[in-house]
């Protein structure tokens, strides 16, 4: 569930932090930058474990801060496929059962992965499992706040970084204030040619 990931980053230490120990200042900056953030194809960063190597620090012209290349290990939440975890039902919807682990809420159990036969009760807004016994069928409700065990069957990382503006097709005439270039790029602004 939790793994140590080796990472490398260049850390910027502002001048007002120069009076602190270098390791302490770097640890604070790394935790500011990474803690409680999802790194694409790595997982949810929890906290700095240790710093394994510090390279030389540099001060660049026009910037009074020091820049240090740092090799470090970070504690990351990244469950393994087929790992069984314990969580609580956050809520149910037509999409499936949404589960929280307290510090991570983006877990979805789709309807096809629930114990079968399962159905969604619209009135109660919960999923239920129709459990068969010798005395007949019983409905076992998956209520909000209930603790459950679930198996990790897939992981999906969604890149939410911003994308650039859409480019117009070559057939599209230029709008007022828009200049077309041979490369297909569009520039906005006044056209003082």
C-alpha positions in Angstrom: 0.0 0.0 0.0 2.8 2.4 0.9 6.1 2.4 -1.0 9.3 4.3 -0.9 10.0 6.0 -4.2 13.4 7.3 -5.1 13.2 10.7 -6.7 15.4 13.5 -8.0 14.5 17.2 -8.0 16.2 20.6 -8.0 15.1 22.4 -4.9 15.0 26.2 -4.7 15.8 27.6 -1.2 14.8 31.3 -0.9 17.4 33.7 0.7 15.4 34.1 3.9 15.9 30.4 4.7 19.7 30.6 4.5 20.0 30.8 8.3 18.5 27.3 8.6 20.3 24.0 8.2 20.3 23.0 4.5 18.7 19.6 5.1 15.9 21.1 7.1 15.2 23.8 4.5 15.3 21.3 1.7 13.0 18.9 3.6 10.5 21.7 4.2 10.5 22.7 0.5 10.1 19.1 -0.7 7.1 18.6 1.6 5.5 21.9 0.5 5.9 20.8 -3.2 4.9 17.1 -3.0 3.0 16.3 0.2 -0.7 15.4 -0.5 -0.2 15.6 -4.3 -0.6 12.9 -6.9 2.5 12.4 -9.0 1.5 11.0 -12.4 2.2 7.2 -12.6 3.8 7.3 -9.1 1.0 7.7 -6.6 -0.2 10.0 -3.8 2.8 11.5 -2.1 2.6 11.4 1.7 5.9 12.7 3.2 9.6 12.8 2.8 11.4 9.7 4.2 15.0 10.8 3.8 17.5 12.7 1.7 20.1 10.3 0.1 22.4 12.8 -1.8 22.9 16.5 -2.1 24.7 17.9 -5.1 26.3 21.3 -5.4 24.1 24.4 -4.8 24.0 27.2 -7.4 22.8 30.8 -7.3 21.7 32.0 -10.7 22.0 35.6 -11.9 18.9 37.6 -11.2 17.7 35.1 -8.5 19.1 35.3 -5.0 17.9 31.8 -4.1 20.1 28.7 -4.1 19.2 25.8 -6.4 20.3 22.3 -5.2 19.9 19.0 -7.0 18.6 16.5 -4.4 18.2 12.7 -4.5 15.6 11.6 -1.9 13.1 8.9 -1.0 9.5 9.7 -0.5 6.6 7.7 1.1 3.9 7.2 -1.6 0.5 5.6 -1.4 0.3 3.3 -4.4 -1.6 0.1 -3.8 -0.6 -3.0 -5.7 -2.9 -4.8 -8.1 -4.9 -7.5 -6.3 -4.1 -6.0 -2.9 -6.9 -6.1 -0.4 -7.6 -2.9 1.5 -10.0 -1.7 4.1 -12.1 1.4 3.6 -15.5 3.0 4.4 -18.3 3.5 2.0 -18.5 7.3 1.3 -21.6 7.1 -0.8 -23.3 5.0 -3.5 -24.5 6.1 -7.0 -25.4 4.4 -10.3 -21.7 4.4 -11.1 -21.0 2.1 -8.2 -19.8 2.3 -4.6 -17.5 5.2 -3.7 -15.0 4.3 -1.0 -12.8 6.5 1.2 -9.7 5.5 3.2 -9.7 8.7 5.2 -6.8 10.2 3.4 -7.7 9.1 -0.1 -11.3 9.3 -1.5 -11.0 8.5 -5.2 -11.8 4.8 -5.0 -14.7 3.5 -7.1 -16.1 -0.1 -7.1 -18.1 -0.4 -10.4 -21.4 -2.4 -10.4 -19.9 -5.3 -12.3 -17.2 -5.8 -9.6 -19.8 -6.0 -6.7 -20.9 -9.3 -5.2 -23.6 -10.7 -7.6 -26.5 -10.5 -7.8 -26.4 -6.8 -6.9 -28.8 -4.0 -7.6 -29.1 -0.3 -7.0 -32.0 0.9 -4.7 -33.1 4.3 -6.1 -35.2 5.2 -3.1 -32.4 4.5 -0.5 -29.5 5.5 -2.9 -27.6 2.3 -1.9 -26.4 -0.8 -3.5 -27.6 -4.1 -2.2 -26.5 -7.7 -2.5 -29.3 -10.3 -2.9 -27.9 -13.0 -0.7 -29.4 -16.5 -1.2 -29.8 -18.9 1.7 -31.9 -22.0 2.4 -34.7 -19.8 3.8 -34.7 -17.5 0.8 -33.1 -14.3 -0.5 -32.0 -11.6 1.9 -31.0 -8.1 1.0 -27.7 -6.9 2.4 -27.4 -3.1 2.1 -24.1 -1.3 1.5 -24.8 1.7 3.8 -22.8 4.9 4.0 -20.0 4.8 6.6 -19.9 1.0 6.6 -16.4 -0.5 6.7 -15.6 -2.8 3.8 -12.7 -4.8 2.3 -12.1 -4.4 -1.4 -9.5 -5.7 -3.9 -7.6 -3.3 -6.1 -8.2 -4.5 -9.7 -7.0 -1.4 -11.7 -5.4 2.0 -11.3 -6.0 5.0 -13.5 -4.0 8.1 -13.5 -5.7 11.1 -15.2 -3.4 13.8 -16.4 -5.0 17.1 -15.3 -2.3 19.4 -16.5 -3.5 22.3 -18.7 -3.5 22.0 -22.4 -2.8 24.8 -24.9 -5.4 26.6 -26.8 -7.0 24.8 -29.7 -5.5 25.6 -33.1 -7.8 26.6 -36.0 -7.8 24.5 -39.2 -6.1 25.9 -42.3 -9.5 26.5 -44.0 -10.7 28.8 -41.2 -10.4 32.5 -42.1 -8.6 34.8 -39.7 -10.7 36.6 -37.2 -10.2 40.4 -36.6 -7.0 40.8 -34.5 -5.8 37.3 -35.5 -2.8 36.8 -37.8 -2.2 33.5 -39.5 1.3 32.2 -39.8 2.7 29.6 -42.2 3.5 27.2 -39.4 -0.2 26.9 -38.4 0.3 28.7 -35.1 -2.1 31.5 -34.2 -1.1 34.7 -32.6 -3.6 37.1 -31.0 -3.2 40.8 -30.7 -3.0 43.8 -33.0 -1.7 43.2 -36.5 0.7 46.2 -37.1 2.4 45.0 -40.3 
